[in-house]
Amino acid sequence: MYNNINFLNTDINTDLPDMFSGFFIDLRDIKTETNVGMDKPGTVRAFEHLLKGDPGSETELDQMIHPTTCAQYKKGL
């Protein structure tokens, strides 16, 4: 399923702790309106920081990957 902007849900890491054993990051070059302001290794590092609970990591991702949506998560599928 593709959307005009990418789905990014950083809340799930704290909303459902210990629920998931891993997460998937899609690093394919698919044209959308979302801009990623870092290279692929930097993106992976930023997500690693988020999963470790590093302060400011969620803000960093929100600033570097935008616009995004997580309305489906907030509303509930």
FENMO-V630177 format. One record per residue. N is the residue number from 1. D_FIRST is the distance of its C-alpha to the first C-alpha in whole Angstrom. Layout:
# FENMO-V630177
n:N d_first:D_FIRST
n:N d_first:D_FIRST
This chain:
# FENMO-V630177
n:1 d_first:0
n:2 d_first:4
n:3 d_first:7
n:4 d_first:10
n:5 d_first:11
n:6 d_first:10
n:7 d_first:10
n:8 d_first:14
n:9 d_first:16
n:10 d_first:19
n:11 d_first:21
n:12 d_first:20
n:13 d_first:22
n:14 d_first:25
n:15 d_first:24
n:16 d_first:24
n:17 d_first:26
n:18 d_first:27
n:19 d_first:24
n:20 d_first:22
n:21 d_first:23
n:22 d_first:20
n:23 d_first:17
n:24 d_first:15
n:25 d_first:15
n:26 d_first:12
n:27 d_first:15
n:28 d_first:14
n:29 d_first:15
n:30 d_first:12
n:31 d_first:13
n:32 d_first:12
n:33 d_first:15
n:34 d_first:15
n:35 d_first:18
n:36 d_first:19
n:37 d_first:23
n:38 d_first:24
n:39 d_first:24
n:40 d_first:22
n:41 d_first:24
n:42 d_first:25
n:43 d_first:22
n:44 d_first:22
n:45 d_first:26
n:46 d_first:24
n:47 d_first:22
n:48 d_first:25
n:49 d_first:27
n:50 d_first:25
n:51 d_first:25
n:52 d_first:29
n:53 d_first:29
n:54 d_first:31
n:55 d_first:32
n:56 d_first:30
n:57 d_first:27
n:58 d_first:24
n:59 d_first:26
n:60 d_first:26
n:61 d_first:22
n:62 d_first:22
n:63 d_first:24
n:64 d_first:23
n:65 d_first:19
n:66 d_first:19
n:67 d_first:17
n:68 d_first:15
n:69 d_first:14
n:70 d_first:14
n:71 d_first:15
n:72 d_first:13
n:73 d_first:15
n:74 d_first:18
n:75 d_first:18
n:76 d_first:17
n:77 d_first:14
